[in-house]
Amino acid sequence: MKEIVVSGIRPTGKLHLGNYFGAVSNFVKMQHEYNCYFFIADFHSLTTHPTPADLHGNVKNVLVEYLASGIDPEASTIYIQSDVPEVTELYLYLNMNAYMGELERSTSFKDKIRSQPDNVNAGLLTYPSLMAADILLHKATKVPVGKDQEQHLEMTRTFGNRFNRLYHHDYFPEAFAFNYAANLVKVPGLDGKGKMGKSEGDANCIYLADTADVIHKKVLKAVSDGGPTEENQPKPEPIQNLFDLMKIVSSADTLVHFNDLYNKCAIRYGDFKKQLAEDMIIFNSPIRERIEEISKDDDYLRKVANHGAEKARESARKTIKEVRELIGFKPF
């Protein structure tokens, strides 16, 4: 029997190359080896109070881009979190056994208090409980998460084990962080400061839906410097970031060519960025074309969403039925 993998993404906008290489490309591979549940976490996004139009549009974007990237709704279960109401019932049960102190100590909660002091809502406090419900609902044992989510995964194990002890039943399995790729790909942004991310602005990201013209303009404006002054000198972070991007999308020969030019103090950043942009466009074009095609087919998207919801609810209904019986909610 295949192990169960669960992963969700908040619908906060378009997916970029960091999302693709950091997560989605691995989802495409693992869907054939594991029983995968990939959901769009629209309940989670409510902590930032999106408008209805933004929420609906962002959910559609993620669904379209998942499909365009190669996630197969027949090989895996793709669903929208709010289409599976059982998750909210399990969320309630887990909250009954989650303690204020442990929720308040969550690193993400502390970060949110600092970043949005005027919107410290209960959803932020109980975010770990909802994440635990997402995972435990399908009895997942593997969860692809980054370092920033490992504390939440530890809390998921805590909540699941606490439920098991409280109701004297070894029901929920423990879920652990899962890195499918041998070497995790860290995709830097274009601002020269670190990883690609939407919080740093659109100019920092190459989105899967970006046109060739947009990619070309973004890459040419990427942060660089005045060029090397000594042969074989170490690359400063902004330049190393650009070479790391080239390593991801370009051929090995191309990377070696520009690396040699840099080491000989003969590199011209205009030529370097032009090549990088062209290689990004070549990589991105098939995905962008599929995005444009799929986004126009509302009937297909509705079919995928309904199919995924039914598959997810089949698993969820079984879990909730058993959980209710363990708690003592039994019909007379």
N, C-alpha and C positions, 0 to 999 in steps of 0.2 A: 504494500500500500504506500502511495506517495506521501511524503511529508507535506504538511500544509504551510504555505507562505502567505502572509498578509502584509500589504503595504498600501498606504494611502497618501494622497497629495492634496493639499488645500488649494481650492480654485481661486488663486489670488491674481491671475493674469496668465499671459502666454508662457509656454515652456521655452527655455533657452538651451544652448549647447551644454551648459553645466548640468541642467536637469537630465538631458539626454545621455551624456557620457557617464554622469554620476549615478544614474538610476535606471532610466527607461531602457537603455540598450541592454542592460543586464536582465530587466524584466522580460524582454523579448526572448532571451536565451533560456531563462529559468522556467518559463511557462511550459516548456516541453519536458521538463524533468521533475517538476513539483506540481502539487495541486495549489494553484495560485489564485488569490483573491486580491484584485487591484481595485481600490475604490477611490472615489472623488469625495473628499471630506468636506462637504458643504455645511454640515452641522458645526464643525470646528471653525469655519470661517465666520460664523455669526458673532464671534467675540469682538470683531472689528466693525460690526454693524454696516455691512455693505447694503447698497440700495438693491431692491428686487431686480432691477434691470441688470446691474453689474453682476449680481450673484448668478443669475440665469445665464448671462453671456459668458462668464468665466467658467462655469460648469461645462457649457457646450465646448468652449475652447479646449479644455483639458481632455474631454472625451474624444474630440476630433483629433487632437495631437497624439493621444495614446494610440488610436487606430492607425493614423498616418505613419507612426513610428514603427509599426509592426506588431503591436499587441493584438493577438487573435482572440476574438470573443468566443470562439469555439474551443480553443486550447486552454483559455483561462477564464476566470469570472471577473468581468469588468462591471462595476455597478456604482450607482450614486448613493452615497451614505443615507440620505433622507428617504430613499426608496425602500429602506429596510428598517421599519419602525422598531423591530426587536432590539436594535442596538440601544435605543433610548430606555427600554425596559431594563436591560442588563446594566446600563449606566446608572439607573436608579438603585438597583440592588447593590452595586459596588460602592456607591456613595454612602449607603447606610453603614458600610464597614470601613470607610476611609476616614481617617482622623484629621482634624483641622491642622494640627501641628505638622504632620508629614506633608500635607498639601501646601502649607505656607512655606515650608523649607525647600520646595521645588525650585531649582535654579531658574527654570523658564518663567515661573510666576514672579520671582524677584526681578527678573529682567523686564517683564511686562509692566510691573509697577513703575519702574524707572522710565520706560519708553512711552507709556501711555497713562500717565498719572490721573488723567481726567476720565478714564474708562477702565477702572479696575472692577470688572464684573465677576459674578460668581462662576461664569463659564471659564474664565482664566484660571480661577482657583482649582476648579475640578477638571481641568483639561486632562490631567493624567488618568482620571477615572474614565473619561470618554475614550481615550486612547486604549486603555485596558479593555474596555467593552468591545471595541473594534477587533481586537486581537483574540480575546477569549471567546467571543461569539462563535468563531470558527475553529476554536481549539488549535490555533497555530502554534508551531514550535520554532519557526524561523521568521524573523522580521528584519528586512533590510533597512537599517537605520544608520544615520551618521552619529558622530560622537556626541552631538548636542541632544540626541534623543535617548541615549543609553540610560540616563537616570529614569526617564519615563518607563523604559522597558523593565528596569529593576523594580519600579513601583508596580508594574503589571504583574510581575511574579509575586510581589508582596500581597497584592489584592487577591490574586488567584489562590495562593497558599492559605491566606486568611479565611477565604470562603471554604476551602477544603477542610480546614481545622474546625471552623464554626459548625459545619453541617456534617462532620465526621464522615467525609467521603472524599476519596482521592479522585476528584472530578476534573478540575482544570489542569492541563499540563503546563510546564514551564516553557516560556518562549525566550529565545536568546537572539542576540544580534547576529546578523547573517550577511557576510560579504561574499557575494557569489564570485566576483572576479578575483583572480589571484593578486593582481595589483590594482588597487582602486585608482581611478583616474580623477585627478583634481584639475578642474578646468578654471584657469585664471580669467579675470575680467580684463577689460580694455583700459581701465583707469590706472593701471600700474600698481595697485595697492593690495591685491589679494584675489580671492576667488570670484567667479562670475556670480552676480546676484542682482535681483530686481530692486532690492532696497537701495542700491547705489545709483539707480537711474537707468533709463533705457540705453544711454550711450555706453554703458558698461557691458551690455549683453548683446549677444547675437541670438535672436529668437529664431525658432524653427520656421516661423512664418515670414521672416524677413525676406524682402525681394533682393535681387542681385544688386540693384542700385543702392539700397539701404545698407547692405553688408559692406559694399565697397567704400561708402562714405564713412561708416563707423570705424573700419579698420584703418583707413588713412588718417583719421583723427586720433587714433590710439596713442597713449602716452609713450614717448620714447625719450632719447637724450641726444647730446651732441655727437655721439659716436665714440668708439674706443680710442684711447690715446697711446696705448701700449699693446704690443702683440700678446695674445693669450691672456689678457687680463680678465678677471672674473666679471661676469655680467651683472649689472645692477638689477634689482627686482623688476622694474618695468620692462626691461629688455628680455630678461629670462622668461617673463610671462608670455611675451610674444613668441619666443622660441618654443615654449611649452605648447602654445596653441598650434604652432606649425607642426610639432611632433604628432599632434592628434589628427590633423586633417590632411597633411601633405605626405608625399612619398619620402622614404628614407633618404634617397639621393638628393632631394630638394633640401632637406634639413641639413645634410652634410655640406652641401654647396654653400649655403648661407652661413653656417657655423665656421667654415674655413675662411670665408670672407671676413667675418667678424674678427677671428683670431689674427688675421693679417692686417687688421685696421683698414680693410678695403671695402667694407660693407656700405651700401647706400640704402638708407632706411626707406626711401621712396620705392625702390625696386623690391625690397624685402616685403614691405606692406602690400604692395600690389600683388605679389605672388601669393602671399597669405590670404588676401581677399579672394583671389581667383580660386584657390583651393577650397576655401570655405564655401564659396558659391557652388562649386561642383559637388561638394558633399551634401549641401543643404537642399539643392534644387529638387531632387526626387521627393524628399519629405514635404517641401513646400507645395509642390504640385499636387500631392495626395491630400494635403490639408485643404487646398482650394476646392478640390473635387468633392471630398467627403463633407465639407461644411455646407455645401449646397443641397445635400441629400437628407432632408429632415426625416423622411420616412425610414431611411436606413438607420439614422441615429436613434430614432424612437424604438425601432426594432431591437437594436443592440442594448439600449438602456433597459427595456422591458425584459429581454432575455436574461441579462445579467442580474436584474433585480430578483427574478424568479429563482435563478440558481443560488443566489446568495441567501434568499429567504428560506429555501429548502434546508440549508444548513442551519440558519438562524432559528427557525421554528423548532427544530429538534433540540437545540441547546436550551432555548427558553422553556420548552415543555419539561425538560429534565431538571432545569434549575428550579422552576416553580415547585416541582414535586419534592425536591430536596429541602427547599425552604419550608414547605408545609402548605402551599397553596394547592389543595386537592379538592376536586368536586365531591359533593355529598351524594 
